[in-house]
Amino acid sequence: MDMGLEGKIACVAGASRGLGRAVAAGLAAEGCRLSICARSQEDLARAGSEIAREFGVEVIYRDLDLARPGAAEAFLEHTLDHYGGVDILVTNAGGPPAGRFQDFSEEDWRRAVELTLLPAQAMARRALPAMIQGGGGVIINMTSISVKQPVPGLILSNSIRAAVTGWAKTLADEVGPQGIRVNNVCTGWMHTERVESLLEHRAQDQGITRDQALAQIQEAIPLGRLGQPQEYADLVVFLASERASYITGVSYLIDGGMYRGLM
């Protein structure tokens, strides 16, 4: 199937590893030119060079911390200065730490907002004029099943990711007339380094082993396993493509059937 992505300019945040890197590679496989960012210069440079070599596409990168004021805008400026536009923006800044309500201070909540909500808005704010000038575009926010079904022990993520969803749904209404689509992809339990960290936290919290914590989670997933980053990337690539040209304002779950609601 021709996804209609050849030559498109795709901006992917948090792309040095995990789901972000898988998404960047998936878009590169379809012929997109990439701009990627992450905090670790070493990991980012390695990811960029490997993706460029494997798929034969241009990849530029900028190491920065999206939680810092001005960093998200700087990432988009770097992209626009080099490519002159942007067709696809994938927002991704990782998740806040695990814990319960009484574990966190007001400052912890502020940092969670600065990590998860504000960078997505800042990147979109800078990308939108270029997308409008170019006749359209796609914004995809990498988020979590927690916006549909809160995950125990992730009160910061459950709260702030829900705010991202409300913002994205409203934005989709506002920019649809300009040919810009806005969607969210809500991950369940994927086999990434972050999930390994969450498994260790859950095991410590419950006084069980990491493998026992994993077994608990997999028991709640109808498909009986963790998802793979490539499976997540496939959905993001589809939503970014021309094959999804009539889809906007939607939060797509990719969770192996874990979510039990009807809507």
PENORKA-V90257 format. One record per residue. SS is DSSP state (hx for helix, st for strand, lp for the rest). PSI is psi in whole degrees, -180 to 180 (999 if undefined). Layout:
# PENORKA-V90257
[[SS;PSI] [SS;PSI]]
This chain:
# PENORKA-V90257
[[lp;130] [lp;117] [lp;-10] [lp;29] [lp;-3] [lp;124] [lp;-4] [lp;153] [st;117] [st;128] [st;116] [st;118] [lp;155] [lp;46] [lp;16] [lp;-20] [lp;177] [hx;-145] [hx;-38] [hx;-43] [hx;-41] [hx;-40] [hx;-46] [hx;-44] [hx;-39] [hx;-41] [hx;-39] [hx;-37] [hx;-25] [lp;5] [lp;11] [lp;145] [st;137] [st;147] [st;123] [st;158] [st;161] [st;173] [lp;-38] [lp;114] [hx;-40] [hx;-50] [hx;-39] [hx;-46] [hx;-40] [hx;-46] [hx;-45] [hx;-46] [hx;-38] [hx;-42] [hx;-44] [hx;-44] [hx;-42] [hx;-39] [hx;-4] [lp;36] [lp;162] [lp;134] [st;122] [st;158] [st;160] [st;121] [st;123] [lp;164] [lp;108] [lp;-18] [lp;-13] [lp;140] [lp;133] [lp;-11] [hx;-42] [hx;-43] [hx;-39] [hx;-38] [hx;-46] [hx;-37] [hx;-41] [hx;-43] [hx;-49] [hx;-37] [hx;-37] [hx;-50] [hx;-22] [lp;4] [lp;180] [lp;133] [lp;-33] [st;129] [st;122] [st;110] [st;136] [lp;118] [lp;22] [lp;180] [lp;155] [lp;165] [lp;156] [lp;156] [st;172] [lp;169] [hx;-46] [hx;-3] [hx;-16] [lp;143] [lp;175] [hx;-36] [hx;-36] [hx;-41] [hx;-40] [hx;-42] [hx;-36] [hx;-41] [hx;-42] [hx;-25] [hx;-43] [hx;-36] [lp;-54] [hx;-40] [hx;-38] [hx;-44] [hx;-42] [hx;-42] [hx;-45] [hx;-41] [hx;-38] [hx;-30] [hx;-32] [hx;-46] [hx;-39] [hx;-39] [hx;-43] [hx;-44] [hx;-34] [lp;-2] [lp;10] [lp;178] [st;-178] [st;132] [st;126] [st;125] [st;124] [st;113] [st;-145] [st;156] [hx;-21] [hx;-18] [hx;-17] [lp;-37] [lp;101] [lp;140] [lp;125] [lp;136] [lp;7] [st;52] [hx;-35] [hx;-50] [hx;-44] [hx;-39] [hx;-50] [hx;-36] [hx;-31] [hx;-36] [hx;-39] [hx;-41] [hx;-44] [hx;-41] [hx;-46] [hx;-40] [hx;-41] [hx;-42] [hx;-39] [hx;-40] [hx;-40] [hx;-37] [hx;-4] [hx;-44] [hx;-20] [hx;10] [lp;23] [st;127] [st;142] [st;121] [st;163] [st;145] [st;119] [st;106] [st;145] [lp;-139] [lp;108] [st;150] [lp;85] [lp;171] [hx;-37] [hx;-42] [hx;-37] [hx;-40] [hx;-42] [hx;-36] [hx;-43] [hx;-40] [hx;-44] [hx;-41] [hx;-44] [hx;-42] [hx;-35] [hx;-5] [lp;37] [lp;177] [lp;165] [hx;-41] [hx;-35] [hx;-39] [hx;-41] [hx;-42] [hx;-39] [hx;-46] [hx;-46] [hx;-29] [hx;-28] [lp;-2] [lp;117] [lp;-36] [lp;-9] [lp;20] [lp;166] [lp;152] [st;165] [lp;145] [hx;-37] [hx;-35] [hx;-39] [hx;-46] [hx;-38] [hx;-39] [hx;-43] [hx;-44] [hx;-43] [hx;-47] [hx;-28] [hx;-15] [lp;170] [hx;-20] [hx;-16] [hx;31] [lp;-12] [lp;21] [lp;118] [lp;156] [lp;24] [lp;145] [st;110] [st;130] [st;140] [st;92] [lp;11] [lp;16] [lp;13] [lp;-37] [lp;131] [lp;-5] [lp;168] [lp;-22] [lp;999]]
